[in-house]
Amino acid sequence: MEPKDAPAVEKNSCGAGGTLYLCATPIGNLEDITLRALRLLKDADLIAAEDTRHTRKLLAHYGIHTPVTSFHSHSGLKKCEYLLGLLLSGKNLTLVSDAGMPGISDPGEVLADAAIKSGIRVVPVPGPNAALAALVVSGLNTSRFCFEGFLPANNRTRKRRIASLIDEERTTIFYEAPHRLLKTLEELLDKLGDRRLSVARELTKHYEEIWRGSLSSALDYFRQNSPLGEFTLVLEGNKNQCREEVKPDLSAIASQVSCLQDKGTPRPTAIKEVAKMNNISRKEVYAALLRAKKDAGKET
């Protein structure tokens, strides 16, 4: 039975042309797919998939027989133009990646960008995502985070990217392949210091594992336990950057000014020096002096 608020076929309200649906698919467990995603996969004129063999297994599981074509990082400009031509002719396409949300660490963004520039309606169909799944079970700060995806394979570029994260306050999420995991952990530890870390492996699959600890202990663990499967790393931000500077209380500031004046320092100069000493503005020093004078008046 179709939901009351969803038509059997979602129509393009933006004018001519079809619609490109960016459809999230399971990252492991095949039950992690929405009813809407299944309907759109069934109703599409064509499914563009990063790996047709992988996608056909999902379609077979749910008895969906929609035609499938490949669209991956090596497809080239001609394939993008072909799919764009279908959309412009009024066909509805559903784009899927191997797992999760298309456009995240895969070539889906190229087709989505081309469609948007051509006036084609592009619709997200939300669902599973490894980065967010790993984040919420990491035990780290989820209020502010950033996504780095896969670090560059080139050594110099990768090291430069990691170095750029030294002062990053937000929790940072990475994807990593098993054969590069140890090298990445070593470089993160070397450049960023021994921070808290959560490592999610094979999310939603039979051998799912969530490991939590520090970068140094993660290195020890995965040196003894060979990395297998797909990894999502969730790294603590730079806590030193998050600490707010503690300013001295108002009475202490007023006392510092008085002390300098007692030594013969002119009042304007004393205020300037105290402001510089406490890394605050002269206006704040004046406010401290007024408050101290007011408090002294109350005591008398």
VOMAR-675504 format. One record per residue (C-alpha): residue in one letter; y, x, z. Coordinates in steps of 0.25 Angstrom, whole numbers, plus 5000, padded with zeros to 4 digits. Layout:
AYXZ
...
% end
This chain:
M500050005000
E501450064996
P502450075006
K503549965005
D504650065004
A503950144993
P503850094978
A502550114971
V503250214962
E504550284966
K505550264955
N506750364951
S508050304955
C508850414949
G508750374935
A507850424923
G506650514925
G505550514935
T505450564949
L504950694955
Y504250684968
L504050804977
C502850764984
A502250834997
T500750854997
P499850895008
I499951035013
G498451035018
N497950895023
L497850805011
E498150685021
D499550745022
I500150665010
T501050545010
L500750405004
R501950424996
A501550554990
L500250504986
R500850384979
L501850474972
L500750564968
K499950454962
D501150384955
A501750514949
D501650534934
L501350674937
I501150774949
A501650914948
A500851004957
E500951144961
D499451154960
T498751044953
R497351084958
H497951064973
T498650934970
R497450874962
K496650894975
L497650804983
L497750704972
A496250694971
H496150674986
Y497050554985
G496550504971
I497850524963
H497650554948
T499150584944
P499250694934
V499550834939
T500350954933
S500651084939
F501951134943
H502051264951
S502751394952
H502251444939
S502451314931
G503751364924
L504951294919
K504251224908
K503351144918
C504551104926
E505251054913
Y503950974910
L503950904923
L505450884923
G505250824909
L504250724915
L505150684926
L506350664916
S505450574908
G505250484920
K503950534925
N503750544940
L503250674945
T502650714959
L502750864962
V501850924973
S501551064978
D500251114983
A500551064997
G501751015004
M503150984998
P503351024984
G504651114982
I504351184995
S503851324991
D503351284977
P503951254964
G504251114966
E505751144968
V505951184954
L505451044948
A506250974959
D507551044956
A507351024941
A507050874943
I508350864952
K509150934941
S508650834930
G509050714938
I507550684942
R507250614955
V506550704965
V505850644977
P505250714989
V503950654994
P503850715008
G502550765015
P501850885020
N502551015021
A501951145027
A503351205032
L503751085040
A502251065045
A502251205050
L503651195056
V503351075065
V502151135071
S502651275073
G503351255087
L504551315082
N505951255080
T505951145070
S507351105071
R507851215061
F506951285051
C506951345037
F505851365026
E505651495019
G504351455012
F503551575006
L504251715009
P504451794996
A503251874991
N504151994988
N504252095000
R505752124999
T506151974997
R505251925008
K505752025018
R507251995014
R506851845016
I506251865030
A507451955034
S508351835030
L507651755041
I508051855053
D509151765058
E508551635054
E508651535066
R507751425060
T506251415060
T505751475047
I504551425039
F503751505029
Y502551485020
E501651605018
A500351635011
P499151695019
H499151825012
R500651855016
L500651795030
L500451925038
K501551995029
T502551885031
L502251885046
E502452035047
E503752025040
L504251905048
L503951975061
D504652105056
K505952045051
L506051925060
G505451965073
D504351905081
R504651755081
R503851635084
L503051585072
S502151475068
V501051485057
A500551365050
R499251385042
E498551285033
L499451165038
T498651035038
K497451095033
H496051115040
Y496351255045
E497851225049
E498351325059
I499651335066
W499951465073
R501051495082
G501651615088
S502451735084
L502551815072
S501951935078
S500751855084
A500651785070
L500451925064
D499351955074
Y498651825072
F498651815057
R498151965056
Q496951925064
N496851785057
S496951805041
P497951715036
L497351595028
G497951475022
E499451435020
F500451475030
T501751415035
L502551505045
V503551445054
L504451555061
E505451545072
G506951565069
N507751675075
K507951635089
N509051735092
Q509851675081
C509751535088
R510251585102
E511651535104
E512551635110
V512851605125
K514351605128
P514851645142
D515351525150
L516751495151
S517051555165
A516451685160
I517351695148
A518551665157
S518151765167
Q518051875156
V519451845152
S519951855166
C519251985168
L519952045156
Q521251995160
D521152045174
K520952185167
G522252165160
T521752115147
P522752015141
R522251875141
P522251855126
T521451985124
A520551955136
I520251815129
K519951885115
E519051995122
V518251885129
A518051805117
K517551925109
M516651965121
N515951825121
N515951805106
I516851675108
S518151635103
R519451655111
K519651505111
E518351495119
V518851595129
Y520151515130
A519351395133
A518551465144
L519851515150
L520351365150
R519051315156
A519051425167
K520551385171
K520151245171
D518951265180
A519751355189
G520851245191
K519751145195
E519251235206
T520651245212
% end
